[in-house]
Amino acid sequence: MDIELQAMDVSPPHSAGLLTRINAPLARGGMYIAIAGLLMIVAVVFYQVFGRYVLNNSPTWAESLAILLVLYVTLIGAAVGVRDAGHIGLESLLVLLPDGPRRKLEIVIHALVAVFGAAMAYNGWLLGSSVLSYYIPNLHVSEAVRYVPLVLSGVLIVLFSIEHIIAILKGEEVEPSWN
């Protein structure tokens, strides 16, 4: 009986580091935010089309909101893709290398992705703070909200890349968020 219960245990290993215990819920939350954003995009676009063709009165804010939601969905989804290895990679080249050079190249790749994420976060912060006093006309919110997903995604990409580097050094793999 105990063997059956142990076989059914699908919880993450107790050796999971602090960063993994932080990143896994962040990635899962990011997926939920992206899914909610996609549903909101569908609802907003449906309302805009309904207003235009049925009510003959298209809402002026709908297009601006849909574009803003696309930014959140794509950037947060891209960050989650970095953690869950859903991004474009050179796997076909990596599998041809012996273990030692392959691991070193994977570390370099994740380090470069982390640098890219840091650049996204830093420049997104600069851009967002430069337009803080301007407003999106139809939504009446600061233009800075356009740069929030860039900063969040950049920070998440850095965290997720560091997690991958640590896992490679330990000889482990990062378990995807949906498991």
C-alpha positions in Angstrom: 0.0 0.0 0.0 2.8 2.4 0.9 4.5 1.7 -2.4 1.3 2.6 -4.3 1.1 5.9 -2.4 4.7 6.7 -3.0 4.3 6.0 -6.7 1.3 8.4 -6.9 3.2 11.2 -5.2 3.8 13.8 -7.9 5.0 16.6 -5.7 8.3 18.3 -6.6 11.4 16.9 -5.0 12.3 18.3 -1.6 15.7 19.3 -3.0 14.0 22.0 -5.1 15.8 25.2 -4.5 14.3 28.5 -3.2 14.4 30.0 -6.7 12.4 27.0 -8.1 9.9 27.3 -5.3 9.5 31.0 -6.2 9.6 30.7 -10.0 7.2 27.8 -10.4 4.2 29.7 -9.0 5.3 32.9 -10.8 5.3 31.0 -14.1 2.0 29.3 -13.4 0.5 32.7 -12.4 1.9 34.2 -15.6 0.2 31.5 -17.6 -3.1 32.2 -15.9 -2.7 36.0 -16.5 -1.9 35.3 -20.2 -5.0 33.0 -20.5 -7.2 35.6 -18.8 -5.7 38.3 -21.1 -6.6 36.2 -24.2 -10.1 35.8 -23.0 -10.4 39.5 -22.4 -9.0 40.3 -25.9 -11.7 38.0 -27.4 -14.4 39.7 -25.3 -13.2 43.3 -26.1 -12.9 42.6 -29.8 -16.3 40.9 -29.9 -17.8 43.9 -28.2 -16.2 46.2 -30.7 -17.4 44.2 -33.7 -20.9 43.9 -32.1 -21.0 47.7 -31.4 -19.8 48.5 -35.0 -22.0 46.2 -37.0 -25.1 45.7 -34.8 -25.4 48.8 -32.7 -23.9 51.1 -35.3 -21.9 52.7 -32.5 -18.3 51.3 -32.1 -16.8 51.9 -28.7 -13.7 54.1 -29.0 -11.8 52.5 -26.2 -12.0 48.9 -27.4 -9.1 49.0 -29.9 -6.8 50.7 -27.5 -7.6 48.2 -24.7 -7.2 45.2 -27.1 -3.7 46.4 -28.2 -2.7 47.0 -24.5 -3.9 43.5 -23.6 -1.9 42.0 -26.5 1.3 43.5 -25.0 0.6 41.9 -21.6 -0.3 38.5 -23.1 2.7 38.3 -25.4 5.3 39.5 -23.0 4.2 37.6 -20.0 3.6 34.5 -22.2 7.1 34.9 -23.6 8.6 35.0 -20.1 6.8 31.8 -19.1 8.0 30.3 -22.4 11.6 30.9 -21.3 11.1 29.0 -18.0 9.2 26.2 -19.6 11.6 25.9 -22.6 8.8 26.8 -25.0 11.0 29.4 -26.8 12.8 29.0 -30.0 16.0 27.1 -29.4 18.8 25.3 -31.2 18.1 21.9 -29.7 19.0 20.1 -32.9 22.6 21.6 -32.7 22.9 21.0 -28.9 22.0 17.3 -29.1 24.9 16.7 -31.5 27.5 18.0 -28.9 29.1 15.9 -26.2 27.8 16.5 -22.6 30.6 18.8 -21.5 30.5 21.4 -24.3 26.7 21.1 -24.5 26.3 22.0 -20.9 28.7 25.0 -21.3 26.8 26.2 -24.4 23.5 25.9 -22.6 24.8 28.0 -19.8 26.0 30.6 -22.2 22.7 30.6 -24.0 20.8 31.1 -20.7 23.2 33.8 -19.6 22.6 35.7 -22.9 18.8 35.3 -22.4 19.2 36.7 -18.9 21.2 39.7 -20.2 18.4 40.3 -22.8 15.8 40.1 -20.0 17.7 42.6 -17.9 17.9 44.9 -20.9 14.2 44.6 -21.4 13.5 45.4 -17.8 15.9 48.3 -17.6 14.9 50.0 -20.8 11.2 49.3 -20.2 11.6 51.1 -16.8 13.3 54.0 -18.5 10.7 54.3 -21.3 7.8 53.9 -18.9 9.1 56.6 -16.5 9.6 58.9 -19.4 5.9 58.8 -20.5 4.4 58.6 -17.0 2.7 62.0 -17.3 1.2 61.2 -20.7 -2.2 59.5 -21.0 -3.7 57.0 -23.5 -6.6 59.1 -24.8 -9.4 56.5 -25.0 -8.5 54.7 -21.8 -7.5 57.7 -19.6 -4.6 55.8 -18.0 -0.9 56.7 -18.1 1.1 55.6 -21.2 3.5 53.9 -18.7 1.0 51.0 -18.5 2.3 50.0 -21.9 5.8 49.4 -20.5 4.8 47.5 -17.3 4.7 44.1 -19.1 8.1 44.8 -20.6 9.6 45.4 -17.2 7.8 42.4 -15.6 8.7 40.1 -18.5 12.3 41.2 -18.3 12.5 40.5 -14.6 10.9 37.1 -15.0 13.2 36.2 -17.9 16.2 37.0 -15.7 14.8 34.8 -12.8 13.9 32.0 -15.1 17.3 32.0 -16.9 19.1 32.0 -13.6 17.0 29.0 -12.5 18.0 27.2 -15.7 21.7 27.9 -15.2 21.5 26.6 -11.6 19.7 23.5 -12.8 22.3 22.8 -15.5 25.1 23.2 -12.9 23.4 20.7 -10.6 22.7 18.3 -13.5 19.0 18.7 -13.2 16.2 20.0 -15.4 13.6 22.7 -14.7 10.2 21.1 -14.5 7.6 23.0 -16.6 4.9 25.0 -14.7 2.0 23.0 -16.1 3.2 19.7 -14.5 
